[in-house]
Amino acid sequence: MWFELLILILGIAYGFFHKGKEDLWGLLKMGALIGIILGVIFGLIAFFFAPGALSLGIGITGGIGIFIGIIILAIIFIVGAFIGDWFEGMKK
């Protein structure tokens, strides 16, 4: 909960302190790309370092879980950036 709140606050600060409207779609695409990369990396690490019959399941499931978690955090950050843009517009 605290980590998600921190991500939201960072998104608000990002949206407020950067001049002009933010590219929210670009932020989501970058978050998805980072999620895919980290999901594959941690999935492969779990696959190779957790030997046995369950290692394939842990690797695939772990990679998908990491991807979904990063996408959720990226969406929270984007909501914060949207709120920060709104605050910046109210300031003017």
C-alpha positions as CSV (number, residue, x, y, z in Angstrom):
1,M,0.0,0.0,0.0
2,W,2.8,2.5,0.9
3,F,4.7,1.6,-2.2
4,E,1.7,2.3,-4.4
5,L,1.0,5.6,-2.6
6,L,4.7,6.6,-3.2
7,I,4.3,5.8,-6.9
8,L,1.2,7.9,-7.0
9,I,2.9,10.8,-5.3
10,L,5.9,10.5,-7.7
11,G,3.5,10.6,-10.7
12,I,1.8,13.7,-9.3
13,A,5.2,15.4,-8.9
14,Y,6.2,14.3,-12.4
15,G,3.1,15.7,-13.9
16,F,3.3,18.9,-11.9
17,F,6.9,19.8,-12.4
18,H,7.2,18.9,-16.1
19,K,6.1,21.7,-18.3
20,G,3.1,21.1,-20.6
21,K,1.0,18.0,-21.0
22,E,2.6,14.7,-20.5
23,D,2.5,11.8,-23.1
24,L,0.4,9.5,-21.0
25,W,0.2,6.9,-23.7
26,G,4.0,6.9,-24.1
27,L,4.4,6.4,-20.3
28,L,2.1,3.4,-20.5
29,K,4.0,1.9,-23.4
30,M,7.3,2.4,-21.6
31,G,5.9,0.7,-18.5
32,A,4.6,-2.2,-20.5
33,L,8.0,-2.6,-22.2
34,I,9.8,-2.5,-18.8
35,G,7.2,-5.0,-17.5
36,I,7.8,-7.4,-20.3
37,I,11.6,-7.2,-20.0
38,L,11.6,-7.7,-16.2
39,G,9.0,-10.4,-16.5
40,V,11.1,-12.4,-18.9
41,I,14.3,-11.9,-17.0
42,F,12.8,-12.9,-13.6
43,G,10.9,-15.8,-15.2
44,L,14.1,-17.2,-16.7
45,I,15.9,-16.7,-13.4
46,A,13.2,-18.7,-11.7
47,F,13.3,-21.3,-14.4
48,F,17.0,-21.9,-14.2
49,F,17.5,-21.5,-10.4
50,A,14.4,-23.5,-9.3
51,P,15.1,-27.0,-10.6
52,G,12.4,-29.6,-10.7
53,A,9.0,-30.1,-12.2
54,L,7.6,-26.9,-10.8
55,S,10.3,-24.6,-12.2
56,L,8.6,-24.1,-15.5
57,G,5.3,-23.1,-13.8
58,I,7.2,-20.8,-11.4
59,G,9.1,-19.3,-14.2
60,I,6.1,-18.6,-16.5
61,T,3.7,-17.6,-13.6
62,G,6.4,-15.5,-12.0
63,G,7.1,-13.7,-15.2
64,I,3.4,-13.0,-15.9
65,G,2.9,-11.8,-12.3
66,I,5.8,-9.4,-12.5
67,F,4.5,-8.1,-15.9
68,I,1.0,-7.5,-14.4
69,G,2.5,-5.9,-11.3
70,I,4.6,-3.4,-13.3
71,I,1.6,-2.6,-15.6
72,I,-0.5,-1.8,-12.5
73,L,2.3,0.4,-11.1
74,A,2.6,2.2,-14.4
75,I,-1.1,2.9,-14.5
76,I,-0.9,4.3,-10.9
77,F,2.0,6.5,-12.0
78,I,0.0,7.7,-15.1
79,V,-3.0,8.6,-12.9
80,G,-0.6,10.6,-10.7
81,A,0.9,12.3,-13.8
82,F,-2.7,13.1,-14.9
83,I,-3.5,14.6,-11.5
84,G,-0.2,16.6,-11.6
85,D,-1.0,18.0,-15.0
86,W,-4.4,19.0,-13.7
87,F,-2.8,20.7,-10.7
88,E,-0.4,22.5,-13.1
89,G,-3.3,23.7,-15.2
90,M,-5.1,25.0,-12.0
91,K,-2.0,26.9,-11.0
92,K,-1.9,28.9,-14.2
